[in-house]
Every structure is written in structure tokens, then in C-alpha cells.
Amino acid sequence: MSLSTHALDTSTGAPASGLAYLLTDAAGAVLATGTTDDDGRAPELGGVEIGAGVYRLHFDTGAYQRSKGLRGFYPEAVVCFEVTDPAAHHHVPLILSPFGYSTYRGS
């Protein structure tokens, strides 16, 4: 199974580069950590092997926004998702601004 994410900052209209993230399993075990690259992507996730189950991507939106001189409302965005087909690719994007965030099942 492959996993990817792409973080976009709608307040700047650009990728959210430098956004720290953490991938955990249902038990809370840390599977990967990193920071998004200049394109808002997390290349470290490409090497993570995960099977069927529930996972969480935690994004440190508070630190990201402070680094941009912004003060936001959500200090963290957590995206919980379930993998039912371990052979499929799972893309979990994040769209954020200082006062909101959203996600969807990407391709």
C-alpha cells in the first residue's frame, strides 16, 4: 500500500511547505514523522508500509501558522482515515487556512 499527502495553504494560494506531520496507527504508535517539502508533499510517507486499519495524520498547523506570522484557530489538524484495501494507493490531502481546514479522499 502506498500513502501520500499534499498540504495546500489557501491563505497564501501556495503549498504548505514546512508543515510538520506525524502518522500514527489506531493504537497511537508512530509510523512516520516529517515536514512537508517545498511542494507541500511528504516524501517520507512513500516508504511506510501499512495494512488494513485505521490511521491518523496529525498536522502541526499551529507551529506552521506561527512560522508565517499568522495566528490561527486550530493548533492541530488530525485526519483519521481507514485503509480497507492495502493494495490501493491512499492520498490524504489537507487544505488549510488560519481559521479552517478540510480534506478529501484523493487519487
N, C-alpha and C positions, 0 to 999 in steps of 0.2 A: 504494500500500500504506500502511496506517496501522499505527502501533505505539503501544502503551501499556503501562504498568506500574502496579502498585498494591502498595506495601510495607506490610505489617502486622507489628506487634511483639507477639508472643504473651506476652512478659513483662509488658506493660502492658495488653494487650487493646485496643490503640488503633492507629490508623495510625502508621506510622513517618515522622513529619514531620521534615524537616531532614536526610534521608539523602542524601548526595552520590552521584551516579552518573555513569557515563561509558559511552557507546555507541561500540563500535568495529566495524570490518568485519574480514574474515578476515586482511587484511594488517596490521591494527593501526592503521589510520587512524582518528582520532577524528571521529565524525559528530555527536555531541551531548554536552553536559555539562550538569549542573544539580543541583538539590536538590529532593527531594520536598516538596510543599506540605503544608498542614495536614491534608489528607485522605490523605497518603501517595502521592499521584499525581505524575506527571511531565509537566506540560502541554507542555513543550518538545519532547517526543518526537512530538507530533501533527504537527509541521511538517517532520519528517525524511522525505525521500524515499529509500526503499531498495528495491532489486530483489531478485531471487532471489540467494541466497547465504547464507553463514554469518556470524553476528554475535554479539557478546558485550556483555552488560550487566554492568558492573563496579559493585558497590555497596561503598562505604567503610563497612562495618559497624563497624570498629574505632573510627573517629572518632565515629560515631553513638553507639555504646555509651558511650564515654568522656564524651560530652556529657550523657549521662543518669546519670553517676556509676556506671556499670557496668564491669566488666572481663569481656570475653568471650574466647572461644577462637578464633574466626575473625575475623581482621582485615579480610578481604575476602570477599565472595561474588561469584562470577562465574557468570553464567548464559549458556551458549553455546546458540544455537538456530539452526535453518536455515529460511530462507524458501524455499518451493518454489512458492508461488502469490502473486506480487507484488500481485495484485488483492485478496487477502483481508486482513482485519484480524488483527493478531497482538497478543495480550495476554499479557505475560510478567510474572506476579505474583511477589512474593517474600514469604515468610513467615519471620520471623526471631525469634530469641531469643539470649541471650548464648552459648549452647552448641550452637546448631544453626540450620539454615535449610533451606527447601525451596521448590520452585517447581513449576509445572504449566502446561500449555497452557490458558490462559484463553479466555474468549469476549468 
